[in-house]
Amino acid sequence: MNFSELFKLSGLLGRFSPDGKCLASCVQHRLVVRDASSLQILQLYTCLDQIQYLEWSSDSLFILCAMYKRGIVQLRITVWSLCTKSVSYIKYPKACQQGVAFTKDGRYMAVAERRDCKDFISIFVCRNWQLLRHFDTETQDLFGIEWAPNGCVLAAWDTCLEYKVLLYSLDGRLLSSYRAYEWPLGIKSIAWSPSSQFLAIGSFDEKVRILNHVTWKKITELEHPATIASKKTIVYKEVEKSPTVGTERLSFPPTRALASSLFSTQSKYDISQVPVSLQYIKPVADRANPKVGVGMLAFSADNCFLATKNDNIPNAVWIWDIRKLKLAVVLEQLCTIQCFQWDPCQPRLAVCTGSSRVYLWSPAGSVVVQVPGEGDFQIMSLSWHSSGDSMLLLSKDNFCVCYLEREEVK
């Protein structure tokens, strides 16, 4: 495993292009486009103000940079055609967490709307932005929408005060409605499996419920207890270790890199014997947005595993075997989980915790990787290259690229 040098960054704004050929990053008001392999600068652009959002077009030919400080609030969506230079307007979009969703093939767009104190969804054909379907939803306060990867089903879910998931077909028919319970806080996160066969719903009650695509009924309920008791679950516990340096590397005065490695905290994974008690934080009930419930969900690319994080147990990642519908692995970290993401090509999970280490898990085992370099490089986010051969590691002020060797999938 190799690492590039550190490069300047602001706002955690670094993205690989969809075709994997380029890497875009932002430093204040400057946009830097690099070759993804050599990291040589290809283009350098200067914007009028600090860049606060960055996104590639799906064909990797364009980059969108948003400067919200210069923005104007308008209750409509403006669609700009980069081919014909025409402009289309979509009225009444709802300002919710996830109010616009495109199908994976880019053919259709769904928009959450709010009119006359009622929620609606409009589906548009992206080729000409013609309205395909417009229908109301049985929600109190529509919170988000997301297409299944195959583009055939649209999931819509209600505010956290109302546990309700609605599943619609492309022509606007209500296929099913699911409600796990009625009065407590409801849905916190949602994730489709890549095959569109499963919909995982993370809730404030610290459980994940998985629906199947045939009947849209619950097939299992995954709990996140503070104590792991099953002998069939492997618990990898991160523990600190003292750095070791061979005598052949010792010199006086020590080099800066050697001094940094000598005095930096390193860690490794130990396999804990069950039962294992995980660090549990009791939520503060009288505050908004309590740290409780399953707030992060992600399926592996082969649909075989599901990774989750229960915000009550902030230092743990739970990895479930979907084939057996059982908990397979728990990664217990020293610090709070900031981000995790699956390799797009094989069942390999990368985790970061705000430290200078990256944590990798695959069915073959788990490993802690220390990012070399001087200073304190605190990794707050990460993203995989589309090939699965490298990762972009992002801190508040810097980024680097981690190059991996491809594992054989048994």
N, C-alpha and C positions, 0 to 999 in steps of 0.2 A: 504494500500500500504506500502510495506516494502523495505528497502535498505540494501545492504551488506556494509561491510567496503570498504574503498578505497584500491586498489592495484596498484602497479607501472606499468607503461606502457610507450612505446615509439613509435612514428610514427603512432599513432591511429591504431595500429595493434592488434585488438582483434576480434575474430570470434567464433560464436557458430558452432559446427559441424552440418552437414545436418540432422543427426538423433536426434539432440537435447541432446545428452548424455554428450558431452564434450565442454569445452571452452578453446580455445587456445589464448595466448597473448604473446607479445614479449617485452623484456626489453633489449635494446641494442643488444647484440649477443646471448642472452638466449631465448629459447622457453619454455614457461610454459604451460602445459596441465592440466586443472583442471576438476573435476567432475562438471557438470553444475548445479546440485542440491545443493550439499554441499560446492562447491568451494574448496574442498580439492585438493592438488596437487597430480596428478597421475603420471606425467612424467616431467622430467626436462632435456632439451637438450642444449648443448653448440655448437654454430656454429663458423666458422672461422672468421667471420666479422659481422658487424652490419646488422641485418635483416631489409630489406626495403620493403618486400612484403610477404604476408602470404595468403595461400589458402588451404582449405580442399578438399580432393577428394570427389566425390559424394557419395561414400559408407562409408565415415567417417573413413576409415582405414589408410589413409595417409595424411600427411601435407607437403605442398610445401613451402619452405622458399627461397627467392631470396636475394642474396647479390650482388647488381649491381656494387659495387665498384670493384669486382673481375671478372666482366663479360667481354666477348669478343664480339665485334660487328660482326655478320655474317648475310648475306642476305639470310637466309633460316630458316625454321622451323624444329626442330628436335623433333620427336615423340618417346618417350621411353616407351616400353611396360613393365609394372611391372609384367606381368604374364609370358611372354615368354622370356623376356630380349632382345627382338629384337629392332632394331633401324630403323626408317624410316625418310626420308628427304623430305621436301616440299620446292621447290625453288620459288623464286621471290615473297615472301610475301610483301605486301605494308605496309609501316610504316604510318598508319593512326590511327585516334582516336579509332576506333572499327573495326579492320581488321580481326578478327577471331570470329566466332560464332558457338556454338553447339546448336542442337535442344534440347528441354527440356528432351526428353527421352534418349539423349546421343547416338543416332544411327548415326547421320550425323554431319559433320563439314563443314562449309563454310569458305573459305579463300579469302580475297581480294588480288589481285595481280596487279603488274605493269610491263608490258613488252613492249619494243619498244615504249615508250611514250603513251601506251594505257592501259586502265583499264580492268581487267578480274576478274571473280569469278570462283573458283574451288570448287566443292562439293565432299567430300570424305565419304566413308563408314567407320565408326570408328572401326568396328569389325576387318577389315584387312587392313585399310588405302588405299584401292583401289580407284582410281579416278572414280567417278560416272558421273559427268558432268563438262565440262569446256566451258565457254562462255564469250564473251566480253560484256561490259556494255556501255550504251549510256551516259557516264558521262565524264565531263571534268577532274575532279579530285576527284575520289571516296573517300568519307570521312568516311563512316561507313556502316555496315551491321548488321541486327538483324532478327532472326527467329521469326515468330509468335509462341505463346506457343504451338499450336497444331502441329508444325513442318511441315506444308503444304506450307507455303508461306514465302519467304525471302524478306525483305525490304532492299533496298540499296539507299543511298542518297548521293548527290553531295556536293561539297565544299560550304561554305556559300556564295560564290560569284555567285553561280548558283542554283536557287531554282528548284530542281528536285528530286522526289521520284520514284523509280522503284520497281515494285513488280514482283517477279519471282516464278514460281512453282518449285517443287523439281527436275523436269527433265530439268530445265533451260529455260523453256518458259517464255517470257515476258507477264505477265497477264495484266498489266496496267502501265501507266506512269502518274504522277500527277505533275503539275506545277501551283502554285497559282499566281505568277507574274514573271516578267522577269528581271528587272534591279537592284533593291535594294538588300541589303543583305538578304539571304534566310533562310535556315533551321538551327535551333540552338539545338533542342532536339526532340526526338522521343520516343513514348511509345506505346506498344501493350496492349490492354485489356486482362485480364486473359483468357477470352473466345475466343480470337482471332477474335471477331466480329468487333472490332474497332481499328483503328490506329490513334493516336493523334500526330499531328505535331506542335511543338512549333517553332515560327519564330521570326526573328529580328524585325518584324513590330508590335510586342506586341500582337499577336493573336495566338490562337490555332485552327487548322482546323482538323476536325475529318472525316476520311474516313470510309465507311462501307465495309464489306467483300463480299458483293454480287456483286455490280457494281464497287467498288473501286472509287466511286464518293464522293465528299464532302457532308456531311449531315448537318453540321452546322459550324459556325465560332464563336469562343468565344473571345470576346474582354476584355481588362484589362484597363478600364479607371481609371483616378486618382480620380474620384468622383463617389461614389456609391449612386444612386438615387432611385433604386427600393425598395418599401416597402416590397417586398417578400424576400429580402435578409437580413439575420441577420449578423450584424457586431459586432464581439467580440473585444473590445479594451482593451489591457493590460494597466493597470494603477498601479502606485506604491502605496503601503499602508504602514502605520507605523506598525511595529511588536507589538503584544500585548502579555503580559505575565500575567497569573493569579497571584494574591497575594500569593497564597499558594506555588508558585514556587520561589518566591523571597528569596534570601539569601545574606548574606554579610560575606566574599567576595563572589561574584557570581562565579559559576562554569564556566569552559571554554566554555562548550557547551551553557550555558545560556547567557554568554557574547557575544558569536558569533551570537546567534539568536536575541539578543537585538539590535546589531549594523549592522546587514546585511539588505540589501534592499529586501523587499518582494513585491509581486504584486498579482493582481487578475484581472479577466475579468469583464468589464462592457459592457452592451449591448448599443451601440450607436444608437441615433435616426438619421435616414436618412433625408436629404442627408449628406454623410460623405466624407470629403476630405482626401485622403491618402497622405502620404509623397512621393513626386515624385522627382526623381533626374534626371536632364537633362544630358544626356551622353556627354562626350567629343568627338567630331567628328573626331579630328585629331590624335587619339591614336588607337593603335591596340587593338583588343578584347574589344570593347566598352561594358560597362555595360548597355546593352539594349536588350530587347526581352525576350521571355519565355525560361528560361534556365533549369527549373526543371519541370518534369511531372511524375505523378504516378496514376494508377488506383487502386481502392480498390479491395480486393479479391473477392467481390461479383459482381463486374463490375458496381455497382450502382453509384459510385462517382469517380471524377477525381480531384486530387489536383495539383495546378500549382503555379509557382512563376514567376512573371515578374521582371526581374532584374532592371528595371527602378523604381520599387516600392519595394525595397529590404526588407522591414519590414512586408510584407503582404503575407499570404497564401490564395489562392482562392480555394474554394471547390465547384465543379459543380455537380449538380444532372443529371446524364446521362439519366435517365428515362424521365426527362422533358426537358433535354438540356437547363437548366437554372442555373444561379448562385444561389447557396443556402446559402453559408456562406463565410464571409471573416474574417480571424484572423489577426488583426492588432497588431503587437508586438512592444515592446520598442526598440529592437535591430534587426540587420540584420538576416534573416533566414539562418542558416548554413546547416540544413538538415531536411528532413521530410520523414517518412516511414509509410506505412499502416500495421496494424496488419494483419498477414497472414490468420487469421481465421474469422475475423468479420470486419465490417466497423468502424474502430477506428484508428485515425491518431495521430502519435506522432511527435512533432516538437521540435527542439532545436535551440537556438540563440546565443550560446557562453556564456550563463550565467549559474548559478547553478540551473536552473529551467527546468523542462520538461512540455510541454504543450500537453494536450490530448483533442481531439475532437471526438465525436460520434454523431449520430442523436439525442441522448438524451441530449446533451449539451457539454459545454467546461469547462475545469478546468486547473488551474495552480498548479503544484506540486513542492515544494521546496525540493531539495535534502539536507538532514541533514548532518552535519559534520563540522569540523573545516577547516579553510583555504578557498581559492578561487577555487572551482571546476568548471571550465568553460567547459561546454559540447559542443564539436565541432561536434560530430557524434553520431549516435545511430543505433541499429539494434535489431529487434525482435527475440525472440526465436521462433522456428517453431510451438510451441504449442500456442503462443500468450499469455502465462501466465507470461512472464518476458521480460525485455529489457536489452541490454548491453549499458551502457552510457560511452562514451569515451571522455576524455580530452587529452590535449597534453602530460601530464605526468602520468595520473592515469585513472583507470576505476572502475566502480562499477556495480552491477546488481540490477535492480529495479524489484520487484515482485508485480504483479497486481492480483486483483481478477477478474475472468471472468464475463463480463457483459452478461445479457440475451439479445439476439437479437430479437427484436419484429418483 
